[in-house]
Amino acid sequence: MRNPVDGLGRPLLIERDDLLAALDRAADRQVTVVTAPAGSGKTSLLRAWADRQRGRSRLAMVQVQRDQHDAQLFWLALFKAVRELSGTPSNSSVDPAAASPDFSGTAIVDRILAELAEQGAHGDRVVVAIDDVHQLTSPNTTAHLTRLLTSLPPGAHVILATRRDLPLRLHRLRLAGELAELRATDLRFTERETGELLVASAVTLSDANAFVVSLDPERTWFRYHHLFADLLRLELHRKLPDAVGVLHRRAADWFTAQGRIVEAVRHRQADGDWSGAAALLGDHSFGMMLDGQEETVQGLLQAFPQHAAESAYPELCVARAMIDLVHNRIEDAAAHLTITDACLGSVPADRRLRLRAAISSLQLSLARHRAEHAEFMRHAEALASPPGGASQEEIALGSELRVVALFNLGTAEAWYLGHPDGERYLREGAELAREIGRPFLEVACLAQLGFATKLSSFASARRHCEEAIALAEEHGWGTAAILGPALVTLACTMVWAGESNDAELVLRRADVVLERANEAGIRTLFHLVKGMLRAGRGRLSEAHEEFATALALQSQFTDPHALAGYVTGWTLATRARLGSTVEARADIEALDGPLADSAELRNARATICLAEDDPAGALTALEPVIDGSARAVHVATIVEAQLLCALAYHELGDRGRVIEAVEQALALAEPERLILPFVMTGAGGLLETFPRRESAHAALLTDILDVVHGSSAERAIAPLPPVQELSPTELRVLRYLPTNLSRLEIAGELSVSVNTVATHVRNIYAKLQVSGRSSAVQRARELRLLANGPTP
């Protein structure tokens, strides 16, 4: 194949057939790494080789951007390039086009491998070429890239181009003969090529591929070679310093017109146009937050000067209030909203609509967090009405605000207000979010919908939770805080069904996710479910500790919530089972109001009576639960009551009533497969002598006895999954965690920014599968990553 020639028949590029042939041979293996200094011709080689591959194989090319600190942008670009090879449009519903506050590189690597495997299954040869890999500076990227390269399916080949050796663990590929390497010596010109270059240099050449680099395989987008770009910038500042600002403004305008808001804001900031940058960020921060780009918004906010007066930039106050709410800084969010509301009149009319929309959504969320129900309902009713604006922008804004309102309204009603409409609001919110292309909001609604449907149907709750988790993982949001309710609710349904080992694994994942979720409701449920799990395994002291933690969190609510009966009742019942009947009796007698007479608290009273050897008193306490006059939150409460009755009748020697109560409990438990009540109440001994052949629920009875036997033998807890290896930088940060140094002080010791330290700490927690500093230190010492003595 000949290279293109100019009008005189002379080559525009030096032919390098030998080198291209070497790259052809290397492509027969799984991975090829091209390592050579800047200017060695790596990019030109890849482009020339790609041109020769057209029609031979499917080829995806990705150029790593300079100083690529944000790993998720690289992985999303790589996923998009691979997925488009199959003909799937980039706006596909499963295309992870949005960024995420808690990005999961593991999930994206899994999706890329699945795409490659699917295309290879059709017999297609797929090649992925990644240029300038040395620009990837995120600490986790090399680990994820190693996993991608060592897990490639048949028919897939990856070429990496880099200036320096990468810390990739590819020794197994090298030993298996599946790794090919080309270095600077291989890229050097031969004598013939050098002669052709000298001849070609004596004439005028087109600058095609000399100072620009193609950004796409179709060669329709280009950028200057970064070395040449640096030279041009230096010359610009030296010769035309007054033009720098003009060019930044032109770039900002162009990026704005193209819808690339992040780049536009950065150019405004580089120009020192803080007012314009604030206005642009304010116009779009609401939509960015709805797409899960909290980390990007926070990074843009940090670039503004500290001396910037918040009253002069009300748009920034809105963005900061959004960040505050994500991190549960309620009073800070309220203060920022107060400033914005006071300055709204000074904002130009053409930007006031979107700013007012952001304020409305934040006021609604703030009222929900504060449990200000009257204020909450006022905002929710205003925003939840269908959009009817005159302009397309107003209609779009109305739809977004309506999803936000439905999410907040459904969440509040499911958790606090006790209304059955929470499920309907959340389902409607999820459907509308899907229609308007807001997958982050769809995940949020589905995750809360799982909790909202738990009390009516565990099967529905599990289905919604699994749907939320799958959608989040498709978009790289596997560790996002919005997934917390789905993970905890899924674990809850598993515990009820006796699936304790699976529930344990889900709770470990939830523990990492909830590190950034400080909302009392979800953390209350988390500790309640952990207590249920421990109680189901017969570890009552640990169960009581978890229930007591949930009870302490419950005290933050101004009104009773959906879990109040279980939290209070099981805390007191477990205390009585541990022998502290006097304290349990005193605490339950001190209760008043509707909670004190609920079915869940009557079960607790009965448990206390049984612990005091008063079976008659237990039956008296349970009578309103059995006849239905005491309202139960869920049928599981009635199952528990029947089993407590059976225990009381057993103490009274009434064998017939024991069998009758157990059979009633089995009948109520079978539709939802409720196994936990039989274990928690200690009714296993009764079931051992139960006439199985006479029961209409023999299969369920067998399953329950299997779980009871497992609990009695105290099955070993599933071992922790293998810990992902920490990077050298993460190990350096880990050494400081046993000290009393703050993150800011650690940053000073390591000469890095505090944000960099925060990122490393989050990665350490995720890899060690822990939720805090002390547990990270303990886990690291178990793994011998830290000495047992003091560390610097």
C-alpha positions in Angstrom: 0.0 0.0 0.0 1.4 3.4 -1.1 1.1 6.6 0.9 -0.7 9.6 -0.6 1.4 11.8 -2.9 1.3 15.5 -3.8 0.8 17.0 -7.2 4.4 16.1 -8.3 4.1 12.5 -7.3 6.2 12.9 -4.1 5.2 11.2 -0.8 3.7 13.4 1.9 4.8 10.9 4.6 7.7 8.5 4.7 6.6 5.0 4.0 7.3 2.7 7.0 6.2 -0.7 5.6 8.6 -2.7 7.8 7.3 -1.0 10.9 3.7 -1.5 9.9 4.4 -5.1 9.2 5.9 -5.4 12.7 2.8 -3.9 14.2 0.7 -6.4 12.1 2.7 -9.3 13.6 2.3 -7.9 17.1 -1.5 -7.6 16.6 -1.7 -11.4 16.4 -1.2 -11.3 20.2 -3.6 -10.0 22.8 -1.8 -6.8 23.8 0.8 -4.6 22.1 2.6 -1.8 24.0 4.5 0.9 22.0 6.9 2.8 24.3 9.0 5.7 23.0 9.7 9.3 23.9 7.8 12.3 22.5 8.3 12.9 18.8 9.1 9.3 18.0 6.2 8.9 15.7 3.9 6.7 17.9 0.7 8.6 17.0 1.6 8.7 13.3 2.3 5.0 13.4 -1.1 4.2 14.9 -2.9 6.4 12.4 -1.1 4.8 9.4 -1.7 1.3 10.7 -5.4 2.1 11.4 -5.8 3.2 7.8 -4.5 -0.2 6.6 -6.9 -2.0 8.9 -10.1 -0.6 7.3 -12.1 -3.6 6.2 -9.9 -6.1 8.0 -11.2 -5.6 11.6 -13.3 -3.3 13.7 -11.1 -0.5 15.1 -11.7 1.9 18.1 -9.2 4.6 18.8 -9.1 6.7 21.9 -6.8 9.7 22.6 -6.1 10.3 26.3 -6.4 14.0 27.0 -3.4 15.8 28.4 -3.1 15.7 32.2 -6.1 13.3 32.4 -6.7 13.5 36.2 -10.3 12.6 36.0 -10.3 8.8 35.2 -14.0 8.6 34.6 -13.8 10.8 31.5 -11.2 8.4 30.0 -13.3 5.2 30.8 -16.5 6.7 29.5 -14.8 7.8 26.3 -13.3 4.3 25.9 -16.7 2.6 26.6 -18.4 4.9 24.0 -15.8 4.1 21.3 -16.0 0.4 21.8 -19.8 0.4 22.0 -20.1 2.4 18.8 -18.3 -0.4 16.9 -21.4 -2.5 17.3 -23.5 0.3 15.7 -25.2 1.3 19.0 -25.8 5.1 18.9 -24.1 7.1 21.5 -27.4 8.3 23.0 -28.4 4.7 23.9 -30.2 4.2 27.2 -27.3 2.1 28.4 -24.6 4.4 27.2 -22.9 5.8 30.4 -22.8 9.4 29.0 -23.0 11.2 32.3 -20.4 11.6 34.9 -20.9 10.4 38.5 -20.0 11.7 42.0 -18.8 8.2 42.9 -17.4 6.6 39.8 -17.0 2.8 39.5 -14.1 1.9 37.2 -14.8 -1.8 37.9 -18.3 -1.5 36.5 -17.1 0.2 33.3 -14.3 -2.3 32.7 -16.9 -5.1 33.0 -19.1 -3.3 30.5 -16.2 -2.9 28.0 -15.2 -6.6 28.4 -18.9 -7.6 27.8 -19.0 -5.5 24.6 -15.8 -6.9 23.3 -16.9 -10.5 24.1 -20.3 -9.9 22.3 -18.6 -8.6 19.2 -16.0 -11.3 19.2 -18.8 -13.9 19.5 -19.9 -13.0 16.0 -16.4 -13.7 14.6 -15.4 -10.1 14.3 -11.8 -9.1 15.1 -11.9 -6.0 17.4 -8.9 -3.8 17.9 -8.8 -1.0 20.5 -5.9 1.5 20.2 -5.3 3.9 23.1 -2.8 6.8 22.5 -0.9 8.8 25.1 -1.6 6.4 27.9 1.1 8.1 30.0 -1.4 11.0 30.5 -3.5 8.8 32.8 -2.6 10.1 36.3 -5.6 8.8 38.4 -4.3 6.3 41.0 -6.9 3.6 40.3 -6.6 3.8 36.5 -3.6 1.5 36.1 -5.2 -1.2 38.2 -8.4 -1.1 36.2 -6.4 -1.0 32.9 -4.4 -4.0 34.0 -7.6 -5.9 34.6 -9.0 -5.0 31.2 -5.8 -6.1 29.4 -5.5 -9.4 31.3 -9.2 -10.3 30.8 -9.6 -9.7 27.1 -12.0 -12.1 25.3 -10.9 -14.1 22.2 -10.8 -11.9 19.1 -9.9 -8.7 21.0 -6.6 -6.9 20.7 -5.5 -3.7 22.5 -2.6 -1.4 21.5 -1.2 1.1 24.0 1.1 4.0 23.0 3.0 5.7 25.8 6.1 7.8 26.4 7.3 5.7 29.4 6.9 2.3 30.9 3.6 1.9 32.7 3.1 0.2 36.2 1.0 -2.5 34.6 1.1 -6.1 35.9 1.3 -7.9 32.5 3.9 -10.6 33.4 1.4 -13.4 32.8 0.7 -12.1 29.3 4.4 -11.9 28.7 5.0 -15.5 29.9 2.1 -16.7 27.8 3.5 -15.0 24.7 0.5 -12.8 24.4 2.4 -9.5 24.9 4.2 -7.7 22.1 6.4 -4.6 22.7 7.8 -2.0 20.4 10.3 0.5 21.7 12.2 3.6 20.6 14.8 1.5 18.8 12.1 -0.2 16.7 10.7 3.2 15.8 14.0 4.7 14.6 14.3 5.5 10.9 16.2 3.1 8.8 18.9 4.4 6.4 16.4 4.3 3.5 13.7 6.2 5.5 16.2 8.8 6.6 17.2 9.4 3.0 13.6 9.8 1.9 13.0 12.2 4.8 15.9 14.4 3.7 14.7 14.5 0.1 11.2 15.2 1.2 12.4 18.1 3.5 13.9 20.0 0.5 10.5 20.8 -0.8 7.3 22.5 0.5 5.2 20.1 2.5 1.6 20.1 3.6 1.4 20.4 7.4 -1.1 17.4 7.4 -0.1 15.3 10.4 2.9 17.4 11.1 1.5 19.8 13.8 -2.0 18.4 14.3 -3.3 15.2 15.8 -6.6 13.6 14.7 -9.1 13.2 17.4 -11.3 10.6 15.7 -10.9 7.8 13.2 -12.7 9.7 10.5 -10.1 12.5 10.8 -12.7 15.3 11.1 -11.5 16.7 14.4 -8.0 17.7 15.1 -5.9 19.4 17.8 -2.3 20.8 17.7 0.4 18.4 18.8 0.8 19.3 22.5 4.5 20.2 22.0 3.6 22.6 19.2 0.6 23.9 21.2 2.9 24.7 24.2 5.2 26.6 21.9 2.3 28.6 20.4 1.0 29.5 23.9 4.4 30.8 24.9 4.7 32.8 21.7 1.2 34.2 22.2 1.9 35.4 25.8 5.2 36.8 24.6 4.1 38.6 21.4 0.3 39.2 21.9 -0.4 39.2 25.6 -3.5 41.4 25.1 -5.0 38.8 22.8 -5.1 36.0 25.4 -8.3 37.2 27.0 -10.0 37.7 23.7 -9.1 34.1 22.7 -10.4 32.7 26.0 -13.7 34.5 25.5 -14.0 33.3 21.9 -13.3 29.7 23.1 -15.8 30.1 25.9 -18.5 31.3 23.5 -17.8 28.4 21.1 -17.8 25.8 23.8 -21.1 27.2 25.1 -22.7 27.0 21.7 -21.5 23.4 21.4 -23.1 22.6 24.8 -19.7 21.8 26.4 -20.3 23.8 29.5 -17.4 22.6 31.7 -14.8 23.7 29.1 -16.6 27.0 28.6 -16.6 27.8 32.4 -12.9 27.0 32.6 -12.1 29.4 29.7 -14.1 32.1 31.5 -12.2 31.4 34.7 -8.9 31.5 32.8 -9.9 34.9 31.4 -10.6 36.1 34.9 -14.2 36.7 33.9 -15.6 35.5 37.3 -19.0 37.0 36.7 -19.5 35.3 33.4 -18.1 32.0 34.7 -20.5 32.2 37.7 -23.5 33.0 35.5 -22.6 30.1 33.1 -22.1 27.6 36.0 -25.3 28.8 37.7 -27.3 28.3 34.5 -26.2 24.7 34.1 -25.2 23.5 37.6 -28.8 22.3 38.3 -28.8 20.0 35.2 -25.2 18.8 36.0 -26.3 17.8 39.5 -29.3 16.0 38.1 -26.9 14.0 36.0 -24.7 13.1 38.9 -21.8 15.5 38.1 -21.4 16.7 41.7 -17.6 16.2 41.7 -17.3 18.3 38.5 -19.4 21.1 39.9 -17.3 21.1 43.1 -14.1 21.3 41.1 -15.3 24.3 39.1 -16.4 26.0 42.4 -13.0 25.6 43.9 -11.4 27.4 41.0 -13.2 30.7 41.9 -11.1 33.1 44.0 -11.8 32.9 47.8 -12.3 36.7 47.9 -15.3 36.5 45.5 -18.3 38.0 47.4 -21.1 35.5 47.4 -23.7 38.3 47.2 -22.1 39.3 43.9 -22.5 35.8 42.4 -25.8 34.4 43.6 -25.5 31.6 41.0 -22.5 30.3 43.0 -24.5 30.2 46.2 -27.0 27.9 44.5 -24.3 25.5 43.3 -22.7 25.5 46.8 -26.1 24.8 48.4 -26.5 21.8 46.1 -23.1 20.5 47.2 -24.0 21.1 50.9 -27.2 19.1 50.6 -25.3 16.2 48.9 -23.0 16.1 52.0 -25.9 16.7 54.4 -24.6 20.1 55.5 -28.1 21.3 56.1 -27.5 24.7 57.8 -24.8 25.6 55.3 -27.2 24.9 52.5 -29.9 27.0 54.1 -27.4 29.9 54.5 -26.5 29.8 50.8 -30.1 29.7 49.8 -30.9 32.7 51.9 -28.2 34.7 50.2 -29.4 33.6 46.7 -33.0 34.4 47.4 -32.1 37.9 48.6 -30.1 38.6 45.4 -32.5 37.0 42.9 -33.8 40.4 41.8 -30.3 41.5 40.6 -30.0 38.5 38.3 -30.9 39.3 34.6 -34.4 38.2 33.6 -33.1 35.8 30.9 -31.3 33.7 33.6 -33.8 34.1 36.4 -36.0 31.2 35.3 -33.4 28.5 35.6 -32.0 30.0 38.8 -35.5 30.1 40.4 -36.0 26.5 39.4 -32.9 25.4 41.1 -33.9 27.4 44.2 -37.3 25.7 44.3 -35.9 22.2 44.1 -33.4 23.0 46.8 -36.0 24.5 49.1 -38.0 21.3 48.7 -35.1 19.1 49.5 -34.1 21.3 52.5 -37.6 21.1 53.9 -37.6 17.3 53.6 -34.2 17.0 55.4 -35.5 19.3 58.2 -38.8 17.4 58.4 -40.7 20.7 58.0 -43.8 19.0 56.7 -46.0 22.1 56.1 -43.2 23.8 54.2 -42.4 20.6 52.4 -45.9 20.0 51.2 -46.2 23.6 50.0 -43.2 23.3 47.7 -44.0 19.8 46.6 -47.5 20.5 45.5 -46.3 23.5 43.5 -43.6 21.5 41.7 -45.4 18.2 41.3 -48.0 19.6 38.9 -47.5 18.7 35.3 -45.4 21.2 33.3 -47.4 23.8 31.3 -44.8 26.5 30.4 -45.0 28.5 27.3 -41.5 27.9 26.1 -39.6 24.7 25.4 -37.1 25.7 28.2 -40.0 26.1 30.7 -41.5 22.8 29.6 -38.1 21.0 30.1 -37.5 22.7 33.4 -41.0 21.8 34.5 -40.4 18.2 33.8 -37.1 18.1 35.6 -38.6 19.9 38.6 -41.5 17.5 38.6 -39.2 14.5 38.8 -37.3 16.2 41.7 -40.6 16.9 43.5 -42.0 13.4 42.9 -38.7 11.9 44.3 -38.8 14.1 47.4 -42.5 13.7 47.9 -42.4 9.9 47.4 -39.4 9.6 49.7 -41.0 11.7 52.5 -44.3 9.9 52.4 -42.7 6.4 52.3 -40.3 7.2 55.2 -42.0 9.7 57.5 -45.6 10.6 56.6 -46.9 7.1 56.5 -49.0 7.8 53.4 -49.5 5.0 50.8 -49.0 7.4 47.9 -45.2 7.3 48.3 -45.0 4.3 46.0 -47.1 6.0 43.3 -45.0 9.2 43.4 -41.7 7.4 43.1 -42.9 5.1 40.3 -44.2 8.1 38.4 -40.9 9.9 39.0 -38.8 7.0 37.7 -41.0 6.8 34.5 -40.7 10.6 33.9 -36.9 10.6 34.5 -36.6 7.8 31.9 -38.7 9.8 29.4 -36.6 13.0 29.7 -33.3 11.2 29.7 -32.2 11.7 33.3 -30.8 8.2 34.3 -29.3 9.5 37.6 -32.7 10.7 38.8 -34.2 7.4 37.5 -31.8 5.4 39.7 -32.6 7.6 42.7 -36.3 7.1 42.3 -36.0 3.3 41.8 -33.7 3.0 44.8 -36.3 4.7 47.0 -39.2 2.8 45.3 -37.6 -0.4 46.6 -38.0 0.8 50.2 -41.5 2.2 49.5 -42.8 -1.1 48.2 -41.1 -3.2 50.9 -44.0 -3.1 53.3 -46.5 -4.2 50.6 -44.4 -6.8 48.8 -40.9 -8.0 49.3 -40.8 -9.5 45.8 -41.6 -6.0 44.3 -39.1 -4.4 46.6 -36.4 -6.8 45.5 -37.2 -6.3 41.8 -37.0 -2.5 42.1 -33.8 -2.6 44.0 -32.1 -4.9 41.5 -33.3 -2.7 38.7 -31.8 0.4 40.4 -28.5 -1.4 41.0 -28.3 -2.7 37.4 -29.0 0.7 35.9 -26.5 2.4 38.2 -23.8 -0.1 37.3 -24.5 0.4 33.6 -23.6 4.0 34.0 -20.7 3.6 36.4 -22.5 4.6 39.5 -22.1 1.4 41.4 -20.7 3.2 44.5 -22.9 6.3 44.3 -24.7 7.4 47.5 -28.1 7.4 45.8 -27.8 3.6 45.6 -27.8 3.2 49.4 -31.6 2.7 49.8 -31.6 0.0 47.1 -28.7 -1.9 48.6 -30.0 -1.8 52.2 -33.5 -2.7 51.2 -32.3 -5.6 49.1 -30.3 -6.8 52.1 -33.4 -6.4 54.2 -35.5 -8.7 52.0 -32.7 -11.3 52.0 -32.6 -11.3 55.8 -36.3 -11.8 56.1 -36.0 -14.8 53.7 -33.2 -16.3 55.7 -30.5 -15.6 53.0 -28.0 -14.3 55.6 -24.8 -14.9 53.7 -26.0 -13.0 50.6 -27.3 -10.3 52.8 -24.0 -9.9 54.6 -22.2 -9.3 51.2 -24.8 -6.7 50.2 -24.5 -4.9 53.5 -20.7 -4.7 53.2 -21.2 -3.0 49.8 -23.8 -0.7 51.3 -21.4 0.2 54.1 -18.9 1.7 51.6 -21.7 3.4 49.6 -23.2 5.0 52.8 -19.9 6.5 53.8 -21.1 9.7 52.0 -24.8 9.4 52.9 -25.4 11.0 56.3 -29.2 11.0 56.1 -30.6 9.6 59.3 -33.4 7.6 57.6 -31.2 5.3 55.5 -28.6 4.9 58.2 -31.4 3.9 60.6 -32.5 1.2 58.2 -28.9 0.1 57.7 -28.3 -0.6 61.4 -31.8 -2.1 61.8 -31.0 -4.6 59.0 -27.6 -5.4 60.5 -29.4 -6.0 63.8 -31.9 -8.4 62.2 -29.0 -10.3 60.6 -27.2 -10.7 63.9 -30.4 -11.7 65.7 -31.1 -14.2 63.0 -27.7 -15.8 63.7 -28.3 -15.9 67.4 -25.8 -13.2 68.2 -28.0 -11.2 70.5 -25.4 -8.9 72.0 -24.3 -7.7 68.6 -27.9 -7.4 67.5 -28.8 -5.3 70.5 -25.8 -3.0 69.7 -27.1 -2.4 66.1 -30.7 -1.9 67.3 -29.6 0.6 69.9 -27.6 2.5 67.2 -30.7 2.6 65.1 -32.7 3.8 68.1 -30.2 6.7 68.7 -30.5 7.7 65.0 -34.3 7.6 65.3 -34.2 10.3 68.0 -33.2 12.8 65.2 -36.7 12.6 63.7 -39.3 15.1 64.8 -42.1 12.7 64.0 -42.4 8.8 64.0 -41.4 7.2 60.8 -42.2 3.9 59.1 -39.5 1.9 61.0 -40.2 3.4 64.5 -42.1 0.4 65.8 -39.5 -2.2 64.7 -36.6 -0.2 65.9 -38.0 0.5 69.3 -39.7 -2.9 69.7 -36.8 -5.0 68.7 -34.4 -3.0 70.9 -36.5 -3.6 74.0 -37.2 -7.3 73.1 -33.6 -8.1 72.5 -32.7 -6.4 75.8 -35.2 -8.7 77.6 -33.8 -11.8 75.8 -30.4 -10.8 77.1 -31.8 -10.9 80.7 -32.2 -7.1 81.3 -36.0 -7.5 81.8 -36.2 -4.8 84.5 -34.7 -2.1 82.2 -36.7 -3.3 79.2 -39.9 -3.1 81.3 -39.1 0.4 82.6 -38.4 1.7 79.1 -41.5 0.2 77.5 -43.7 1.5 80.3 -42.3 5.0 79.8 -43.5 5.1 76.2 -46.8 6.9 75.3 -48.8 7.9 72.2 -49.6 5.7 69.2 -46.2 4.0 69.2 -46.7 2.6 72.7 -49.9 0.8 71.6 -48.7 -0.4 68.2 -48.6 -4.1 67.2 -44.7 -4.0 67.1 -44.5 -2.7 70.7 -47.2 -5.2 71.9 -44.9 -8.0 70.6 -42.1 -6.4 72.6 -44.3 -6.4 75.7 -45.1 -10.1 75.1 -41.4 -10.9 74.8 -40.7 -9.2 78.1 -43.5 -11.1 79.7 -42.1 -14.4 78.4 -38.6 -13.5 79.7 -40.3 -12.8 83.1 -42.1 -16.3 83.1 -45.5 -14.7 82.6 -47.1 -16.5 79.6 -50.6 -15.3 80.5 -49.4 -11.7 80.4 -47.8 -12.3 77.0 -51.1 -13.6 75.6 -52.9 -10.6 77.0 -50.4 -8.2 75.3 -50.8 -10.1 72.0 -54.5 -10.3 71.9 -55.0 -6.9 70.0 -52.4 -8.0 67.4 -54.0 -11.3 66.7 -57.5 -9.9 66.4 -56.3 -7.0 64.3 -57.3 -4.1 66.5 -53.7 -3.1 66.9 -52.4 -1.9 63.5 -49.3 -3.8 62.2 -46.8 -2.2 59.8 -46.3 -5.5 58.0 -47.6 -9.0 58.1 -44.3 -10.1 59.6 -45.4 -8.5 62.8 -48.5 -10.8 62.9 -46.3 -13.8 62.1 -44.1 -12.8 65.1 -47.1 -12.4 67.3 -48.4 -15.9 66.4 -45.1 -17.4 67.2 -44.9 -15.6 70.6 -48.4 -17.0 71.3 -47.2 -20.4 70.5 -44.3 -20.0 73.0 -46.8 -18.8 75.6 -49.1 -21.7 75.0 -46.1 -24.1 75.2 -45.3 -22.7 78.7 -49.0 -23.2 79.7 -48.9 -26.8 78.4 -51.6 -26.3 75.7 -50.3 -28.5 72.9 -53.3 -28.0 70.6 -53.1 -24.2 70.8 -49.3 -24.4 70.1 -49.9 -26.3 66.8 -52.7 -24.0 65.8 -50.6 -20.8 66.4 -47.6 -22.3 64.5 -49.8 -23.3 61.6 -51.2 -19.8 61.4 -47.7 -18.3 61.4 -46.7 -20.6 58.6 -49.7 -19.7 56.6 -49.0 -16.0 57.0 -45.3 -16.3 56.3 -45.5 -18.5 53.1 -46.5 -15.8 50.5 -43.5 -13.6 51.4 -41.3 -16.5 52.6 -40.8 -14.9 56.0 -38.2 -17.1 57.8 -36.6 -14.5 60.1 -39.5 -14.4 62.7 -39.2 -18.1 63.4 -35.4 -17.6 64.2 -35.6 -14.3 66.1 -38.4 -15.4 68.4 -36.5 -18.6 69.4 -39.4 -20.8 68.2 -37.1 -23.3 66.6 -37.5 -25.8 69.5 -41.3 -25.8 68.9 -40.8 -26.6 65.2 -38.6 -29.6 65.9 -41.6 -31.4 67.4 -44.2 -30.0 65.0 -46.1 -32.7 63.1 -44.8 -31.9 59.7 -47.1 -34.3 57.8 -50.1 -32.6 59.2 -49.0 -29.1 58.1 -50.2 -27.5 54.9 -46.8 -25.8 54.6 -44.3 -28.6 55.0 -41.9 -27.2 52.4 -41.6 -23.9 54.1 -41.3 -25.6 57.5 -38.3 -27.6 56.1 -36.6 -24.5 54.9 -37.1 -22.8 58.2 -35.6 -25.7 60.1 -32.6 -25.7 57.8 -32.0 -22.0 58.7 -32.7 -22.7 62.4 -30.1 -25.5 62.4 -27.6 -23.2 60.7 -28.2 -20.5 63.2 -27.8 -22.8 66.1 -24.5 -24.1 64.8 -23.5 -20.4 64.1 -22.4 -20.8 60.6 -19.1 -19.2 59.7 -19.5 -15.7 58.3 -18.5 -15.6 54.6 -14.9 -14.5 54.3 -14.3 -11.0 52.9 -13.9 -10.9 49.2 -10.2 -10.5 48.0 -9.0 -7.0 48.6 -8.0 -5.0 45.6 -4.3 -4.1 45.6 -3.5 -0.5 46.8 -1.4 1.7 44.6 2.0 3.0 45.9 0.4 6.4 46.4 -2.5 5.0 48.4 -0.1 3.0 50.5 1.7 6.3 51.3 -1.5 7.9 52.5 -2.5 4.7 54.4 0.6 5.1 56.6 -0.8 8.3 58.0 -4.3 7.1 58.9 -3.2 5.7 62.3 -2.0 9.1 63.3 -4.0 12.1 64.6 -3.2 14.2 61.5 -6.1 15.7 59.6 -6.5 15.3 55.8 -5.1 18.8 55.4 -2.1 18.0 57.5 -1.5 14.7 55.6 -1.7 16.7 52.4 1.0 19.0 53.7 3.3 16.1 54.7 2.9 14.6 51.2 3.1 17.9 49.3 -0.3 17.3 47.5 -3.7 18.9 47.6 -6.2 18.0 50.2 -8.6 16.9 47.4 -6.0 14.4 46.3 -5.7 13.0 49.8 -9.5 12.8 50.0 -9.6 10.9 46.7 -7.0 8.4 47.9 -8.8 7.9 51.3 -12.0 7.1 49.5 -10.2 4.6 47.2 -8.6 3.0 50.3 -11.9 2.6 52.0 -13.5 1.1 48.9 -10.6 -1.3 48.3 -10.4 -2.4 52.0 -14.3 -2.6 52.2 -14.6 -0.4 55.2 -16.5 2.7 56.1 -14.2 4.8 58.3 -10.7 5.6 59.4 -10.4 3.3 62.4 -11.9 0.3 60.6 -9.5 1.0 57.7 -6.5 0.9 60.0 -7.7 -2.3 61.7 -8.3 -4.0 58.3 -4.9 -2.8 57.0 -3.2 -4.4 60.0 -5.1 -7.6 59.5 -3.7 -7.7 55.9 -0.2 -6.8 57.1 -0.3 -3.5 55.2 0.6 -1.7 58.4 2.8 -2.6 61.3 1.0 -3.2 64.7 3.1 -0.5 66.3 2.8 3.3 65.7 3.4 4.6 62.2 4.7 8.0 61.2 
